[in-house]
Amino acid sequence: MPKNIFFYTLLLLLLIGSSLFISSYFLSNNLEISENNGNMNTIFQARGINLNLNFKNSNLTLKVSSEMINSKKNEKNFYVFEPSIQIKNDNTNLKINSKRAVILYDRNLIKLEEGIEINGNLSRQIVKAKTKELTIDLEEKSFFSEEIKMNLDAQT
């Protein structure tokens, strides 16, 4: 009886070892195939995402909602599709919509492109604008284009 238990235990260990060996071969083979695939440049992709940003020396908050956001390998950019950006503080409530945007997080910039609409209030003034391109500077807390320049922390 003890010989049978030893024999079946040895057989079970050999079976587990061979299945692990075969599965590791297939896993490494699938990894090589996916690395050779041309779509390996995208390292991050998410759908239906919200980003909330707060600032240290300000009560300004920025919320970015998007249909899809992705980033490529070795880049310091997020590519945002159909973003809706909401900017709030005590006297600012702006909503900015666009078809495309790029978040350059190494330079603290958001560059919006195509079909940009700005609606809301800034320092008790109603703001409605359209522009082709818009850059939001998160360090300076401002946004600008060829037609528009605004400071988001303005107190007047």
BELLIN-V382738 format. One record per backbone hydrogen bond with DSSP energy under -1.0 kcal/mol. NH is the residue of the N-H (numbers start at 1). CO is the residue of the C=O. E is the energy in kcal/mol with one decimal. If there is no record, write none. Layout:
# BELLIN-V382738
NH_CO_E + NH_CO_E
This chain:
# BELLIN-V382738
5_1_-1.8 + 6_2_-2.2 + 7_3_-2.4 + 8_4_-2.7 + 9_5_-2.2 + 10_6_-2.4 + 11_7_-2.3 + 12_8_-2.3 + 13_9_-2.3 + 14_10_-2.2 + 15_11_-2.0 + 16_12_-2.4 + 17_13_-2.6 + 18_14_-2.4 + 19_15_-1.9 + 20_16_-2.3 + 21_17_-2.3 + 22_18_-2.3 + 23_19_-2.4 + 24_20_-2.2 + 25_21_-1.6 + 26_22_-1.9 + 27_23_-2.3 + 28_24_-2.3 + 29_25_-2.0 + 30_26_-2.4 + 31_27_-1.9 + 32_28_-1.9 + 33_29_-1.7 + 34_30_-2.3 + 35_31_-2.0 + 36_32_-1.5 + 40_37_-1.0 + 43_71_-1.9 + 44_71_-1.5 + 46_69_-2.7 + 48_67_-2.6 + 49_66_-1.6 + 51_64_-3.0 + 53_62_-3.4 + 61_88_-3.1 + 62_53_-2.6 + 63_86_-2.8 + 64_51_-3.0 + 65_84_-2.7 + 66_49_-2.4 + 67_81_-1.7 + 68_81_-1.0 + 69_46_-2.7 + 70_79_-2.1 + 71_44_-2.1 + 73_41_-2.7 + 75_72_-1.4 + 78_103_-2.1 + 79_70_-3.5 + 80_101_-3.0 + 81_68_-2.7 + 82_99_-3.1 + 84_65_-2.7 + 85_96_-3.4 + 86_63_-2.9 + 87_94_-2.7 + 88_61_-2.5 + 89_92_-2.1 + 93_121_-3.0 + 94_87_-2.6 + 95_119_-3.2 + 96_85_-3.3 + 97_117_-2.4 + 98_83_-1.7 + 99_114_-2.2 + 100_113_-1.8 + 101_80_-2.3 + 102_111_-2.4 + 103_78_-2.9 + 104_109_-2.6 + 105_103_-1.2 + 107_104_-1.2 + 109_104_-1.8 + 110_136_-2.2 + 111_102_-3.0 + 112_134_-3.5 + 113_100_-2.9 + 114_132_-1.4 + 116_131_-1.5 + 117_97_-2.1 + 118_129_-3.0 + 119_95_-2.4 + 120_127_-1.4 + 121_93_-2.3 + 122_125_-2.6 + 123_91_-2.3 + 125_122_-1.0 + 127_120_-3.6 + 129_118_-2.3 + 131_116_-1.6 + 134_112_-1.9 + 135_144_-2.8 + 136_110_-3.3 + 137_142_-2.9 + 138_108_-2.7 + 142_137_-1.8 + 143_150_-2.4 + 144_135_-2.4 + 145_148_-3.0 + 150_143_-2.7 + 152_141_-3.2
